[in-house]
Amino acid sequence: MTADNLEELHAMAKMIGMERRWFQTPPKASHPHYDIPEDKRAHAVSLGAVEVCSRTALHYAARLGLEWSDVTNNDRLKSKFARTLDRTQRYADPTEP
């Protein structure tokens, strides 16, 4: 599961019964996220989560990664996530063709 920002991500995770210790971050994970078990997915959607394609998910993952790199002062990750965000912008912008 990914979100618009880390605060929103943690709030939704808490609402669906995820524990904070299940939050995954670099370097062990490619980006900050929670792996949501299938049985919690419908609950998340009922609370307002939106299912998106993998390309859009990558865009939001990069946004979270950029925020995470700021929190952790990691310039290497910041550069990586900025490039990914730039490359995936068209997937999150409905006005792009």
Number of C-alpha atoms within 10 A of each C-alpha: 21 25 20 13 16 17 11 12 18 19 13 19 23 12 12 18 11 18 12 12 7 12 16 15 15 13 9 8 11 14 23 25 22 20 12 15 10 8 9 13 15 14 14 19 12 10 12 10 15 10 13 11 8 10 14 17 18 21 23 25 24 28 25 25 27 26 19 21 22 13 9 11 11 12 12 9 22 20 13 14 24 16 13 19 22 12 13 18 17 15 19 16 10 8 7 8 6
